[in-house]
Amino acid sequence: MLACRLQAVSCRRLAPYPLYPVLSMTLCLVCDKKRSKSSTSSASSLFPLAPRTVRIVEVGPRDGLQNEQAIISTETKVELIDRLSDTGLQTIEATAFVSKKWVPQMGDSTEVMARIHKKPGVGYPVLTPNLKGFEDALSAGATEVSVFGAASEAFSLKNINCSVAESLDRFQPVIAAAKAHKFKVRGYVSCVLGCPYEGKVAPEKVAKVARALYDMGCYEISLGDTIGTGTPGSTRAMLLATKAFIPAEHLAVHFHDTYGQALANILTALQEGIGVVDASVAGLGGCPYAAGASGNVATEDVVYMLHGMGICTGIDLSSLARAGHFISEAVGRNTQSKAGREILKKNDQQTTEK
């Protein structure tokens, strides 16, 4: 595999473009050193509205592991994050500073932050639902935090025991404290396409909560299909409503694959100009407050699709697949990533042939 290396831009390695054999060189739509005009024009003409680069926010170490019944060792969490840091990912959500009573899997957040090898150019945001969580994160050396709300009243009450409006009020001191320390703050909105208690969620509700977080100072709003019921049609309607108040460059998408719609929904989001996608290595995850919701879309599958579209991510797929294999073995089940499985198979065959 060809390597594309930049000093100032985090585009590092890309898999060959798999859909068009005539374009044999590695595609990188940021770096001019290793691309041809024909490859760029082909990719951009096929998907004219999609961004040429996409930043993946890896949520596996936090969102992916938080619902595991068996406690994962700190050593395993640290090794997973370190492996992910070596893949070319720019953003890895490391942990959450939350109540150990409610989310025991995140009880070692301070130790995790102390032991990971923070790589230059990689961000390690943490989830902080309240001021105490922020203060603990600050003491642990975090420099970027996230807050989370819901577009559904019922889900908000079940999840954080308050109404949507009350949750937004709670975030104000957290965001103010983060801004005072020059932290970046990311906002999550859950249940943007469906709620386990209310059913369908109106796009206008999503837009209202997202706008409130944006107006408070969140630099980026991640829109989450928590139970994975969204389709390309509902995804587009939700994004159009939200983009009426927030520029696309300040939005991200976060899909679960319960109904097998995640990649199709991501493609829809790309065509709406969204350039940030949350994903979880090996498809880990679910939501502890949304029974039956399956895992997040697998990072390996998302990256494989993006590279096939000629979109630059800066991620080495082989390294990513190995990280997925590592954590899948650690939690005692097979990876949920189809691309990850095939990449590992292919790598094993090549090793055997040598």
C-alpha positions, 0 to 999 in steps of 0.5 A: 500500500502506498503511503501519503505523508504530510507534516502539517496535515494529518492525511497519512495512509490510504488504501488503494481506490477499490472501485476503479482498477484504472486508478491504481495509485492511492487517492489522497484528496488533500496531498498533491504529491500522490494523486492525479487530476484524473483520479480527483475529477473522477471522485468529485464528479461521482459525488460532487456534493460530498466533502473531499476529506472526512474526519472520523471521530472514533468513539469505541473506547467510550461509547463502544465500551460503556455498555459492556457488562464485564469490566474491561481492564484499564490496561486493555483500554489504554492499549486500545487507545494507543493502537487507535492513535497509530492508525491515523485517526485525528480524534479518539473519544477516550473515556467519560467522567460520569457516575461510577454507580451508573456507568461502572465501565468508565470508573477508571477514567482518570487512570486511563487519561494518565496512562495513554500515550497522547500522540501529537496531532491527535485529540482525546476528548472526554464526556463530561455531563456535569460540572463535577465531571468537567472538574475531574476531567480538568484534573486528569489532563483533558483538553477537550470535552463533550456534553450530551442531550436528547431530542426526545423528552422521554429519553432525556428523563430516562437517561439523565433524569431531567427534561430537555430544557433542564438538561440544556440549563445544566450544560451552561456552567460546564460549557462556560467553565470549559471556555474559561480554560480554552477547552473545545466543547462538542455537543451530542444530540441523541435520538435524532431519528427515533426514540425507544419511548416516543417513536419518531422524532420530529426534525424540528425538535432535533434542530432546536436542541442542536441550535441551543448547544451551538448557541452556547458555544459547542464548536461541533454538534454530533447528531446521533441515531441512538436506536438505529431506526433512521433511513436516508430519507429521514436522515436528509429531512433531519439534516435539512432542518438542522442546517437551517440554523447550523452550518454543515461544517459544524455538524457531525453524524453518529449512526447505529446499525440496528436496521442495517442503514448506517452506511446509507445514512452516512452517504446521505449525510456526506451529500448534505455536506457533512464532513465529520462522522462518528464510528466505533472500531469493530462496531462496538457499542450500544446505549445502556438506556436504549434496550435492543439498540445494536452497536455503532457503525464500524469504523473499518466499514466507514473508512473502507467506503470513504476510501472507495469514494476517493475521500481522504481520511488519513487512516491506515485500514490495516492498522485499524482492522488490527485494532478492531481484532484486538478489542474484539478478542478482549471482549470475547466476541467477533468483530462486527466489521465486515470490512475489518474481517476481510482485510484481516483475512487478506493480510493473513493470506499475504503473510502466508504466501510470503 
